[in-house]
Amino acid sequence: MLTDTRVTADIIAEPAFTWIRHCPLVPEVKGLEQAVLITDGMAATGMPDGRYRLGPLEVEVKDAAV
């Protein structure tokens, strides 16, 4: 239950998993200390074209895609 302070609320903020319009509701109900955002984004997300490190791997961002 969202109002139970013993429980955190985890949300995957991606359209395949979550209704995006509900994302702002979680921190409003749970507070920032109990709202957990989960993403499969990586450090190169949103970066300009170039090569970036993902742990031991090198990834290339080209045309906003990895």
CHARMM-style PDB file with segment names, atoms N, HN, CA, C and O in Angstrom:
ATOM      1  N   MET     1       0.845  -1.171   0.000  1.00  0.00      PROA
ATOM      2  CA  MET     1       0.000   0.000   0.000  1.00  0.00      PROA
ATOM      3  C   MET     1       0.897   1.243   0.000  1.00  0.00      PROA
ATOM      4  O   MET     1       1.858   1.316   0.767  1.00  0.00      PROA
ATOM      5  N   LEU     2       0.594   2.190  -0.833  1.00  0.00      PROA
ATOM      6  HN  LEU     2      -0.186   2.131  -1.456  1.00  0.00      PROA
ATOM      7  CA  LEU     2       1.441   3.375  -0.979  1.00  0.00      PROA
ATOM      8  C   LEU     2       1.571   4.198   0.290  1.00  0.00      PROA
ATOM      9  O   LEU     2       2.595   4.854   0.482  1.00  0.00      PROA
ATOM     10  N   THR     3       0.591   4.188   1.149  1.00  0.00      PROA
ATOM     11  HN  THR     3      -0.241   3.655   0.993  1.00  0.00      PROA
ATOM     12  CA  THR     3       0.656   5.005   2.350  1.00  0.00      PROA
ATOM     13  C   THR     3       1.388   4.326   3.503  1.00  0.00      PROA
ATOM     14  O   THR     3       1.582   4.952   4.545  1.00  0.00      PROA
ATOM     15  N   ASP     4       1.798   3.081   3.354  1.00  0.00      PROA
ATOM     16  HN  ASP     4       1.641   2.572   2.508  1.00  0.00      PROA
ATOM     17  CA  ASP     4       2.531   2.350   4.382  1.00  0.00      PROA
ATOM     18  C   ASP     4       3.980   2.835   4.401  1.00  0.00      PROA
ATOM     19  O   ASP     4       4.694   2.646   3.416  1.00  0.00      PROA
ATOM     20  N   THR     5       4.426   3.445   5.476  1.00  0.00      PROA
ATOM     21  HN  THR     5       3.845   3.599   6.276  1.00  0.00      PROA
ATOM     22  CA  THR     5       5.778   4.005   5.549  1.00  0.00      PROA
ATOM     23  C   THR     5       6.856   2.935   5.688  1.00  0.00      PROA
ATOM     24  O   THR     5       8.042   3.252   5.590  1.00  0.00      PROA
ATOM     25  N   ARG     6       6.481   1.685   5.913  1.00  0.00      PROA
ATOM     26  HN  ARG     6       5.518   1.427   5.993  1.00  0.00      PROA
ATOM     27  CA  ARG     6       7.462   0.604   6.000  1.00  0.00      PROA
ATOM     28  C   ARG     6       7.878   0.092   4.627  1.00  0.00      PROA
ATOM     29  O   ARG     6       8.783  -0.736   4.520  1.00  0.00      PROA
ATOM     30  N   VAL     7       7.233   0.574   3.595  1.00  0.00      PROA
ATOM     31  HN  VAL     7       6.498   1.247   3.682  1.00  0.00      PROA
ATOM     32  CA  VAL     7       7.439   0.057   2.247  1.00  0.00      PROA
ATOM     33  C   VAL     7       7.880   1.186   1.316  1.00  0.00      PROA
ATOM     34  O   VAL     7       7.308   2.275   1.340  1.00  0.00      PROA
ATOM     35  N   THR     8       8.915   0.917   0.485  1.00  0.00      PROA
ATOM     36  HN  THR     8       9.380   0.032   0.465  1.00  0.00      PROA
ATOM     37  CA  THR     8       9.281   1.877  -0.554  1.00  0.00      PROA
ATOM     38  C   THR     8       8.445   1.604  -1.796  1.00  0.00      PROA
ATOM     39  O   THR     8       7.861   0.530  -1.939  1.00  0.00      PROA
ATOM     40  N   ALA     9       8.392   2.568  -2.679  1.00  0.00      PROA
ATOM     41  HN  ALA     9       8.866   3.440  -2.563  1.00  0.00      PROA
ATOM     42  CA  ALA     9       7.689   2.406  -3.949  1.00  0.00      PROA
ATOM     43  C   ALA     9       8.720   2.492  -5.063  1.00  0.00      PROA
ATOM     44  O   ALA     9       9.368   3.524  -5.236  1.00  0.00      PROA
ATOM     45  N   ASP    10       8.874   1.417  -5.815  1.00  0.00      PROA
ATOM     46  HN  ASP    10       8.348   0.578  -5.675  1.00  0.00      PROA
ATOM     47  CA  ASP    10       9.801   1.370  -6.944  1.00  0.00      PROA
ATOM     48  C   ASP    10       9.010   1.593  -8.222  1.00  0.00      PROA
ATOM     49  O   ASP    10       7.945   1.006  -8.416  1.00  0.00      PROA
ATOM     50  N   ILE    11       9.533   2.437  -9.084  1.00  0.00      PROA
ATOM     51  HN  ILE    11      10.398   2.914  -8.926  1.00  0.00      PROA
ATOM     52  CA  ILE    11       8.835   2.710 -10.335  1.00  0.00      PROA
ATOM     53  C   ILE    11       9.830   2.655 -11.487  1.00  0.00      PROA
ATOM     54  O   ILE    11      10.907   3.247 -11.426  1.00  0.00      PROA
ATOM     55  N   ILE    12       9.452   1.937 -12.534  1.00  0.00      PROA
ATOM     56  HN  ILE    12       8.577   1.456 -12.583  1.00  0.00      PROA
ATOM     57  CA  ILE    12      10.246   1.874 -13.757  1.00  0.00      PROA
ATOM     58  C   ILE    12       9.619   2.890 -14.703  1.00  0.00      PROA
ATOM     59  O   ILE    12       8.542   2.656 -15.251  1.00  0.00      PROA
ATOM     60  N   ALA    13      10.293   4.008 -14.890  1.00  0.00      PROA
ATOM     61  HN  ALA    13      11.168   4.198 -14.445  1.00  0.00      PROA
ATOM     62  CA  ALA    13       9.713   5.133 -15.628  1.00  0.00      PROA
ATOM     63  C   ALA    13       9.924   4.990 -17.129  1.00  0.00      PROA
ATOM     64  O   ALA    13      10.572   5.827 -17.757  1.00  0.00      PROA
ATOM     65  N   GLU    14       9.380   3.939 -17.688  1.00  0.00      PROA
ATOM     66  HN  GLU    14       8.853   3.259 -17.177  1.00  0.00      PROA
ATOM     67  CA  GLU    14       9.446   3.705 -19.121  1.00  0.00      PROA
ATOM     68  C   GLU    14       8.064   3.256 -19.595  1.00  0.00      PROA
ATOM     69  O   GLU    14       7.401   2.476 -18.911  1.00  0.00      PROA
ATOM     70  N   PRO    15       7.630   3.734 -20.743  1.00  0.00      PROA
ATOM     71  CA  PRO    15       6.271   3.437 -21.212  1.00  0.00      PROA
ATOM     72  C   PRO    15       5.942   1.945 -21.292  1.00  0.00      PROA
ATOM     73  O   PRO    15       4.779   1.570 -21.143  1.00  0.00      PROA
ATOM     74  N   ALA    16       6.923   1.100 -21.519  1.00  0.00      PROA
ATOM     75  HN  ALA    16       7.867   1.405 -21.640  1.00  0.00      PROA
ATOM     76  CA  ALA    16       6.634  -0.330 -21.614  1.00  0.00      PROA
ATOM     77  C   ALA    16       6.196  -0.910 -20.268  1.00  0.00      PROA
ATOM     78  O   ALA    16       5.545  -1.954 -20.226  1.00  0.00      PROA
ATOM     79  N   PHE    17       6.551  -0.236 -19.166  1.00  0.00      PROA
ATOM     80  HN  PHE    17       7.080   0.612 -19.200  1.00  0.00      PROA
ATOM     81  CA  PHE    17       6.265  -0.774 -17.844  1.00  0.00      PROA
ATOM     82  C   PHE    17       5.317   0.065 -17.008  1.00  0.00      PROA
ATOM     83  O   PHE    17       4.657  -0.467 -16.116  1.00  0.00      PROA
ATOM     84  N   THR    18       5.233   1.343 -17.270  1.00  0.00      PROA
ATOM     85  HN  THR    18       5.769   1.774 -17.995  1.00  0.00      PROA
ATOM     86  CA  THR    18       4.541   2.276 -16.380  1.00  0.00      PROA
ATOM     87  C   THR    18       3.735   3.283 -17.180  1.00  0.00      PROA
ATOM     88  O   THR    18       4.148   3.705 -18.260  1.00  0.00      PROA
ATOM     89  N   TRP    19       2.599   3.659 -16.652  1.00  0.00      PROA
ATOM     90  HN  TRP    19       2.263   3.317 -15.774  1.00  0.00      PROA
ATOM     91  CA  TRP    19       1.890   4.790 -17.225  1.00  0.00      PROA
ATOM     92  C   TRP    19       2.630   6.033 -16.767  1.00  0.00      PROA
ATOM     93  O   TRP    19       2.568   6.400 -15.593  1.00  0.00      PROA
ATOM     94  N   ILE    20       3.335   6.688 -17.694  1.00  0.00      PROA
ATOM     95  HN  ILE    20       3.386   6.389 -18.647  1.00  0.00      PROA
ATOM     96  CA  ILE    20       4.197   7.816 -17.367  1.00  0.00      PROA
ATOM     97  C   ILE    20       3.444   8.901 -16.589  1.00  0.00      PROA
ATOM     98  O   ILE    20       4.034   9.567 -15.738  1.00  0.00      PROA
ATOM     99  N   ARG    21       2.183   9.081 -16.864  1.00  0.00      PROA
ATOM    100  HN  ARG    21       1.704   8.540 -17.555  1.00  0.00      PROA
ATOM    101  CA  ARG    21       1.437  10.138 -16.166  1.00  0.00      PROA
ATOM    102  C   ARG    21       1.323   9.867 -14.663  1.00  0.00      PROA
ATOM    103  O   ARG    21       1.022  10.778 -13.892  1.00  0.00      PROA
ATOM    104  N   HSD    22       1.562   8.620 -14.246  1.00  0.00      PROA
ATOM    105  HN  HSD    22       1.806   7.880 -14.873  1.00  0.00      PROA
ATOM    106  CA  HSD    22       1.486   8.292 -12.827  1.00  0.00      PROA
ATOM    107  C   HSD    22       2.811   8.477 -12.097  1.00  0.00      PROA
ATOM    108  O   HSD    22       2.841   8.437 -10.867  1.00  0.00      PROA
ATOM    109  N   CYS    23       3.898   8.679 -12.819  1.00  0.00      PROA
ATOM    110  HN  CYS    23       3.874   8.712 -13.818  1.00  0.00      PROA
ATOM    111  CA  CYS    23       5.218   8.814 -12.192  1.00  0.00      PROA
ATOM    112  C   CYS    23       5.281   9.914 -11.135  1.00  0.00      PROA
ATOM    113  O   CYS    23       5.838   9.672 -10.064  1.00  0.00      PROA
ATOM    114  N   PRO    24       4.738  11.110 -11.379  1.00  0.00      PROA
ATOM    115  CA  PRO    24       4.813  12.154 -10.348  1.00  0.00      PROA
ATOM    116  C   PRO    24       4.032  11.804  -9.083  1.00  0.00      PROA
ATOM    117  O   PRO    24       4.295  12.378  -8.026  1.00  0.00      PROA
ATOM    118  N   LEU    25       3.092  10.887  -9.167  1.00  0.00      PROA
ATOM    119  HN  LEU    25       2.879  10.421 -10.025  1.00  0.00      PROA
ATOM    120  CA  LEU    25       2.284  10.511  -8.013  1.00  0.00      PROA
ATOM    121  C   LEU    25       3.115   9.822  -6.929  1.00  0.00      PROA
ATOM    122  O   LEU    25       2.859  10.022  -5.742  1.00  0.00      PROA
ATOM    123  N   VAL    26       4.096   9.023  -7.313  1.00  0.00      PROA
ATOM    124  HN  VAL    26       4.304   8.860  -8.278  1.00  0.00      PROA
ATOM    125  CA  VAL    26       4.856   8.239  -6.346  1.00  0.00      PROA
ATOM    126  C   VAL    26       5.582   9.110  -5.324  1.00  0.00      PROA
ATOM    127  O   VAL    26       5.377   8.909  -4.127  1.00  0.00      PROA
ATOM    128  N   PRO    27       6.431  10.079  -5.734  1.00  0.00      PROA
ATOM    129  CA  PRO    27       7.082  10.900  -4.701  1.00  0.00      PROA
ATOM    130  C   PRO    27       6.105  11.780  -3.925  1.00  0.00      PROA
ATOM    131  O   PRO    27       6.377  12.138  -2.779  1.00  0.00      PROA
ATOM    132  N   GLU    28       4.980  12.131  -4.527  1.00  0.00      PROA
ATOM    133  HN  GLU    28       4.759  11.841  -5.458  1.00  0.00      PROA
ATOM    134  CA  GLU    28       3.993  12.920  -3.801  1.00  0.00      PROA
ATOM    135  C   GLU    28       3.392  12.113  -2.658  1.00  0.00      PROA
ATOM    136  O   GLU    28       3.183  12.637  -1.565  1.00  0.00      PROA
ATOM    137  N   VAL    29       3.117  10.845  -2.911  1.00  0.00      PROA
ATOM    138  HN  VAL    29       3.287  10.419  -3.799  1.00  0.00      PROA
ATOM    139  CA  VAL    29       2.500   9.987  -1.901  1.00  0.00      PROA
ATOM    140  C   VAL    29       3.537   9.434  -0.927  1.00  0.00      PROA
ATOM    141  O   VAL    29       3.316   9.447   0.284  1.00  0.00      PROA
ATOM    142  N   LYS    30       4.666   8.947  -1.446  1.00  0.00      PROA
ATOM    143  HN  LYS    30       4.845   8.936  -2.429  1.00  0.00      PROA
ATOM    144  CA  LYS    30       5.675   8.296  -0.610  1.00  0.00      PROA
ATOM    145  C   LYS    30       6.711   9.257  -0.047  1.00  0.00      PROA
ATOM    146  O   LYS    30       7.318   8.965   0.984  1.00  0.00      PROA
ATOM    147  N   GLY    31       6.926  10.393  -0.696  1.00  0.00      PROA
ATOM    148  HN  GLY    31       6.433  10.630  -1.533  1.00  0.00      PROA
ATOM    149  CA  GLY    31       8.021  11.276  -0.322  1.00  0.00      PROA
ATOM    150  C   GLY    31       9.288  10.829  -1.036  1.00  0.00      PROA
ATOM    151  O   GLY    31       9.389   9.680  -1.468  1.00  0.00      PROA
ATOM    152  N   LEU    32      10.247  11.726  -1.161  1.00  0.00      PROA
ATOM    153  HN  LEU    32      10.165  12.659  -0.810  1.00  0.00      PROA
ATOM    154  CA  LEU    32      11.471  11.413  -1.901  1.00  0.00      PROA
ATOM    155  C   LEU    32      12.300  10.328  -1.242  1.00  0.00      PROA
ATOM    156  O   LEU    32      13.002   9.595  -1.938  1.00  0.00      PROA
ATOM    157  N   GLU    33      12.243  10.199   0.072  1.00  0.00      PROA
ATOM    158  HN  GLU    33      11.672  10.794   0.638  1.00  0.00      PROA
ATOM    159  CA  GLU    33      13.046   9.197   0.776  1.00  0.00      PROA
ATOM    160  C   GLU    33      12.566   7.774   0.524  1.00  0.00      PROA
ATOM    161  O   GLU    33      13.337   6.833   0.712  1.00  0.00      PROA
ATOM    162  N   GLN    34      11.320   7.589   0.106  1.00  0.00      PROA
ATOM    163  HN  GLN    34      10.694   8.354  -0.046  1.00  0.00      PROA
ATOM    164  CA  GLN    34      10.782   6.242  -0.089  1.00  0.00      PROA
ATOM    165  C   GLN    34      10.354   5.972  -1.527  1.00  0.00      PROA
ATOM    166  O   GLN    34       9.679   4.978  -1.793  1.00  0.00      PROA
ATOM    167  N   ALA    35      10.736   6.836  -2.449  1.00  0.00      PROA
ATOM    168  HN  ALA    35      11.284   7.643  -2.233  1.00  0.00      PROA
ATOM    169  CA  ALA    35      10.446   6.630  -3.864  1.00  0.00      PROA
ATOM    170  C   ALA    35      11.738   6.230  -4.563  1.00  0.00      PROA
ATOM    171  O   ALA    35      12.746   6.927  -4.452  1.00  0.00      PROA
ATOM    172  N   VAL    36      11.712   5.114  -5.281  1.00  0.00      PROA
ATOM    173  HN  VAL    36      10.892   4.548  -5.371  1.00  0.00      PROA
ATOM    174  CA  VAL    36      12.905   4.589  -5.946  1.00  0.00      PROA
ATOM    175  C   VAL    36      12.651   4.547  -7.447  1.00  0.00      PROA
ATOM    176  O   VAL    36      11.706   3.900  -7.899  1.00  0.00      PROA
ATOM    177  N   LEU    37      13.489   5.232  -8.224  1.00  0.00      PROA
ATOM    178  HN  LEU    37      14.256   5.758  -7.857  1.00  0.00      PROA
ATOM    179  CA  LEU    37      13.374   5.233  -9.666  1.00  0.00      PROA
ATOM    180  C   LEU    37      14.308   4.176 -10.239  1.00  0.00      PROA
ATOM    181  O   LEU    37      15.492   4.133  -9.904  1.00  0.00      PROA
ATOM    182  N   ILE    38      13.772   3.332 -11.097  1.00  0.00      PROA
ATOM    183  HN  ILE    38      12.810   3.366 -11.369  1.00  0.00      PROA
ATOM    184  CA  ILE    38      14.555   2.283 -11.737  1.00  0.00      PROA
ATOM    185  C   ILE    38      14.623   2.587 -13.227  1.00  0.00      PROA
ATOM    186  O   ILE    38      13.609   2.925 -13.839  1.00  0.00      PROA
ATOM    187  N   THR    39      15.801   2.471 -13.808  1.00  0.00      PROA
ATOM    188  HN  THR    39      16.624   2.197 -13.311  1.00  0.00      PROA
ATOM    189  CA  THR    39      15.961   2.727 -15.233  1.00  0.00      PROA
ATOM    190  C   THR    39      16.978   1.766 -15.816  1.00  0.00      PROA
ATOM    191  O   THR    39      17.844   1.258 -15.103  1.00  0.00      PROA
ATOM    192  N   ASP    40      16.874   1.519 -17.100  1.00  0.00      PROA
ATOM    193  HN  ASP    40      16.171   1.931 -17.679  1.00  0.00      PROA
ATOM    194  CA  ASP    40      17.914   0.735 -17.755  1.00  0.00      PROA
ATOM    195  C   ASP    40      18.833   1.668 -18.548  1.00  0.00      PROA
ATOM    196  O   ASP    40      19.634   1.221 -19.369  1.00  0.00      PROA
ATOM    197  N   GLY    41      18.702   2.975 -18.285  1.00  0.00      PROA
ATOM    198  HN  GLY    41      18.051   3.338 -17.618  1.00  0.00      PROA
ATOM    199  CA  GLY    41      19.589   3.948 -18.910  1.00  0.00      PROA
ATOM    200  C   GLY    41      21.007   3.760 -18.392  1.00  0.00      PROA
ATOM    201  O   GLY    41      21.214   3.171 -17.331  1.00  0.00      PROA
ATOM    202  N   MET    42      21.966   4.255 -19.130  1.00  0.00      PROA
ATOM    203  HN  MET    42      21.798   4.733 -19.992  1.00  0.00      PROA
ATOM    204  CA  MET    42      23.369   4.162 -18.714  1.00  0.00      PROA
ATOM    205  C   MET    42      23.991   5.540 -18.775  1.00  0.00      PROA
ATOM    206  O   MET    42      23.340   6.499 -19.191  1.00  0.00      PROA
ATOM    207  N   ALA    43      25.235   5.651 -18.368  1.00  0.00      PROA
ATOM    208  HN  ALA    43      25.764   4.872 -18.031  1.00  0.00      PROA
ATOM    209  CA  ALA    43      25.894   6.955 -18.285  1.00  0.00      PROA
ATOM    210  C   ALA    43      25.908   7.690 -19.623  1.00  0.00      PROA
ATOM    211  O   ALA    43      25.907   8.921 -19.640  1.00  0.00      PROA
ATOM    212  N   ALA    44      25.923   6.970 -20.738  1.00  0.00      PROA
ATOM    213  HN  ALA    44      25.924   5.970 -20.724  1.00  0.00      PROA
ATOM    214  CA  ALA    44      25.976   7.614 -22.054  1.00  0.00      PROA
ATOM    215  C   ALA    44      24.604   8.086 -22.536  1.00  0.00      PROA
ATOM    216  O   ALA    44      24.517   8.738 -23.577  1.00  0.00      PROA
ATOM    217  N   THR    45      23.542   7.775 -21.813  1.00  0.00      PROA
ATOM    218  HN  THR    45      23.613   7.246 -20.968  1.00  0.00      PROA
ATOM    219  CA  THR    45      22.209   8.199 -22.216  1.00  0.00      PROA
ATOM    220  C   THR    45      22.141   9.721 -22.283  1.00  0.00      PROA
ATOM    221  O   THR    45      22.485  10.406 -21.319  1.00  0.00      PROA
ATOM    222  N   GLY    46      21.702  10.240 -23.408  1.00  0.00      PROA
ATOM    223  HN  GLY    46      21.423   9.684 -24.190  1.00  0.00      PROA
ATOM    224  CA  GLY    46      21.572  11.680 -23.593  1.00  0.00      PROA
ATOM    225  C   GLY    46      22.857  12.402 -23.947  1.00  0.00      PROA
ATOM    226  O   GLY    46      22.861  13.623 -24.097  1.00  0.00      PROA
ATOM    227  N   MET    47      23.943  11.665 -24.081  1.00  0.00      PROA
ATOM    228  HN  MET    47      23.940  10.673 -23.959  1.00  0.00      PROA
ATOM    229  CA  MET    47      25.229  12.287 -24.394  1.00  0.00      PROA
ATOM    230  C   MET    47      25.364  12.488 -25.905  1.00  0.00      PROA
ATOM    231  O   MET    47      24.679  11.826 -26.684  1.00  0.00      PROA
ATOM    232  N   PRO    48      26.241  13.396 -26.315  1.00  0.00      PROA
ATOM    233  CA  PRO    48      26.475  13.585 -27.746  1.00  0.00      PROA
ATOM    234  C   PRO    48      27.197  12.373 -28.339  1.00  0.00      PROA
ATOM    235  O   PRO    48      27.728  11.532 -27.613  1.00  0.00      PROA
ATOM    236  N   ASP    49      27.205  12.303 -29.661  1.00  0.00      PROA
ATOM    237  HN  ASP    49      26.774  12.985 -30.251  1.00  0.00      PROA
ATOM    238  CA  ASP    49      27.902  11.213 -30.341  1.00  0.00      PROA
ATOM    239  C   ASP    49      29.329  11.082 -29.814  1.00  0.00      PROA
ATOM    240  O   ASP    49      30.014  12.075 -29.571  1.00  0.00      PROA
ATOM    241  N   GLY    50      29.754   9.845 -29.646  1.00  0.00      PROA
ATOM    242  HN  GLY    50      29.197   9.038 -29.843  1.00  0.00      PROA
ATOM    243  CA  GLY    50      31.110   9.601 -29.162  1.00  0.00      PROA
ATOM    244  C   GLY    50      31.209   8.224 -28.538  1.00  0.00      PROA
ATOM    245  O   GLY    50      30.248   7.456 -28.547  1.00  0.00      PROA
ATOM    246  N   ARG    51      32.374   7.919 -27.999  1.00  0.00      PROA
ATOM    247  HN  ARG    51      33.155   8.544 -27.992  1.00  0.00      PROA
ATOM    248  CA  ARG    51      32.623   6.636 -27.344  1.00  0.00      PROA
ATOM    249  C   ARG    51      32.646   6.847 -25.827  1.00  0.00      PROA
ATOM    250  O   ARG    51      33.224   7.809 -25.322  1.00  0.00      PROA
ATOM    251  N   TYR    52      31.998   5.916 -25.118  1.00  0.00      PROA
ATOM    252  HN  TYR    52      31.528   5.135 -25.528  1.00  0.00      PROA
ATOM    253  CA  TYR    52      31.872   6.008 -23.672  1.00  0.00      PROA
ATOM    254  C   TYR    52      32.117   4.641 -23.051  1.00  0.00      PROA
ATOM    255  O   TYR    52      32.014   3.616 -23.725  1.00  0.00      PROA
ATOM    256  N   ARG    53      32.443   4.632 -21.760  1.00  0.00      PROA
ATOM    257  HN  ARG    53      32.527   5.464 -21.213  1.00  0.00      PROA
ATOM    258  CA  ARG    53      32.697   3.390 -21.037  1.00  0.00      PROA
ATOM    259  C   ARG    53      31.426   2.925 -20.342  1.00  0.00      PROA
ATOM    260  O   ARG    53      30.692   3.729 -19.768  1.00  0.00      PROA
ATOM    261  N   LEU    54      31.177   1.637 -20.398  1.00  0.00      PROA
ATOM    262  HN  LEU    54      31.773   0.984 -20.864  1.00  0.00      PROA
ATOM    263  CA  LEU    54      30.111   0.979 -19.648  1.00  0.00      PROA
ATOM    264  C   LEU    54      30.783  -0.173 -18.925  1.00  0.00      PROA
ATOM    265  O   LEU    54      30.862  -1.286 -19.446  1.00  0.00      PROA
ATOM    266  N   GLY    55      31.264   0.098 -17.722  1.00  0.00      PROA
ATOM    267  HN  GLY    55      31.200   1.002 -17.298  1.00  0.00      PROA
ATOM    268  CA  GLY    55      32.073  -0.896 -17.023  1.00  0.00      PROA
ATOM    269  C   GLY    55      33.312  -1.188 -17.856  1.00  0.00      PROA
ATOM    270  O   GLY    55      34.036  -0.260 -18.218  1.00  0.00      PROA
ATOM    271  N   PRO    56      33.574  -2.457 -18.170  1.00  0.00      PROA
ATOM    272  CA  PRO    56      34.753  -2.800 -18.954  1.00  0.00      PROA
ATOM    273  C   PRO    56      34.548  -2.647 -20.465  1.00  0.00      PROA
ATOM    274  O   PRO    56      35.478  -2.842 -21.247  1.00  0.00      PROA
ATOM    275  N   LEU    57      33.323  -2.295 -20.868  1.00  0.00      PROA
ATOM    276  HN  LEU    57      32.568  -2.136 -20.233  1.00  0.00      PROA
ATOM    277  CA  LEU    57      32.998  -2.208 -22.293  1.00  0.00      PROA
ATOM    278  C   LEU    57      33.074  -0.780 -22.797  1.00  0.00      PROA
ATOM    279  O   LEU    57      32.916   0.171 -22.033  1.00  0.00      PROA
ATOM    280  N   GLU    58      33.316  -0.643 -24.074  1.00  0.00      PROA
ATOM    281  HN  GLU    58      33.445  -1.417 -24.695  1.00  0.00      PROA
ATOM    282  CA  GLU    58      33.242   0.654 -24.732  1.00  0.00      PROA
ATOM    283  C   GLU    58      31.984   0.637 -25.595  1.00  0.00      PROA
ATOM    284  O   GLU    58      31.756  -0.301 -26.360  1.00  0.00      PROA
ATOM    285  N   VAL    59      31.169   1.686 -25.463  1.00  0.00      PROA
ATOM    286  HN  VAL    59      31.354   2.448 -24.841  1.00  0.00      PROA
ATOM    287  CA  VAL    59      29.957   1.795 -26.282  1.00  0.00      PROA
ATOM    288  C   VAL    59      30.061   3.045 -27.129  1.00  0.00      PROA
ATOM    289  O   VAL    59      30.767   3.988 -26.773  1.00  0.00      PROA
ATOM    290  N   GLU    60      29.366   3.054 -28.238  1.00  0.00      PROA
ATOM    291  HN  GLU    60      28.792   2.288 -28.528  1.00  0.00      PROA
ATOM    292  CA  GLU    60      29.370   4.208 -29.127  1.00  0.00      PROA
ATOM    293  C   GLU    60      27.963   4.760 -29.228  1.00  0.00      PROA
ATOM    294  O   GLU    60      27.013   4.028 -29.509  1.00  0.00      PROA
ATOM    295  N   VAL    61      27.838   6.052 -28.999  1.00  0.00      PROA
ATOM    296  HN  VAL    61      28.609   6.647 -28.772  1.00  0.00      PROA
ATOM    297  CA  VAL    61      26.580   6.754 -29.196  1.00  0.00      PROA
ATOM    298  C   VAL    61      26.648   7.402 -30.578  1.00  0.00      PROA
ATOM    299  O   VAL    61      27.582   8.140 -30.891  1.00  0.00      PROA
ATOM    300  N   LYS    62      25.647   7.111 -31.384  1.00  0.00      PROA
ATOM    301  HN  LYS    62      24.888   6.512 -31.129  1.00  0.00      PROA
ATOM    302  CA  LYS    62      25.592   7.702 -32.725  1.00  0.00      PROA
ATOM    303  C   LYS    62      24.143   8.023 -33.025  1.00  0.00      PROA
ATOM    304  O   LYS    62      23.273   7.158 -32.931  1.00  0.00      PROA
ATOM    305  N   ASP    63      23.888   9.269 -33.385  1.00  0.00      PROA
ATOM    306  HN  ASP    63      24.595   9.972 -33.461  1.00  0.00      PROA
ATOM    307  CA  ASP    63      22.521   9.729 -33.689  1.00  0.00      PROA
ATOM    308  C   ASP    63      21.574   9.440 -32.535  1.00  0.00      PROA
ATOM    309  O   ASP    63      20.451   8.980 -32.747  1.00  0.00      PROA
ATOM    310  N   ALA    64      22.025   9.709 -31.313  1.00  0.00      PROA
ATOM    311  HN  ALA    64      22.936  10.082 -31.141  1.00  0.00      PROA
ATOM    312  CA  ALA    64      21.233   9.554 -30.085  1.00  0.00      PROA
ATOM    313  C   ALA    64      20.865   8.110 -29.778  1.00  0.00      PROA
ATOM    314  O   ALA    64      19.898   7.868 -29.056  1.00  0.00      PROA
ATOM    315  N   ALA    65      21.602   7.155 -30.301  1.00  0.00      PROA
ATOM    316  HN  ALA    65      22.388   7.352 -30.887  1.00  0.00      PROA
ATOM    317  CA  ALA    65      21.348   5.742 -29.998  1.00  0.00      PROA
ATOM    318  C   ALA    65      22.653   5.075 -29.581  1.00  0.00      PROA
ATOM    319  O   ALA    65      23.730   5.448 -30.045  1.00  0.00      PROA
ATOM    320  N   VAL    66      22.543   4.100 -28.715  1.00  0.00      PROA
ATOM    321  HN  VAL    66      21.668   3.797 -28.338  1.00  0.00      PROA
ATOM    322  CA  VAL    66      23.735   3.352 -28.257  1.00  0.00      PROA
ATOM    323  C   VAL    66      23.746   2.020 -28.956  1.00  0.00      PROA
ATOM    324  OT1 VAL    66      24.651   1.214 -28.735  1.00  0.00      PROA
TER     325      VAL     66
END
